[in-house]
Amino acid sequence: MLDKIYEGNGAETFGLLMSVNAFTVIFLTVSIISFTRKLHTLINMVAAGILYAIGFGMIGIIRIT
């Protein structure tokens, strides 16, 4: 399916997306932890729930052509 969308470069594109995702998670985790360590636990839980809902909701608006 990715080969159709990306005209034969599906494997390369998927690999690039996974690599960017891995680096983003690794580098942003450190800064997010240092920022949220100062906040109250309840605020962290509320923020996590909101971000989770936004991320999960984005699945519903994705269009695959």
Secondary structure, DSSP 8 states (H G I E B T S, - for coil): -HHHHTTT-HHHHHHHHHHHHHHHHHHHHHHHHHHHTTS-HHHHHHHHHHHHHHHHHHHHH----
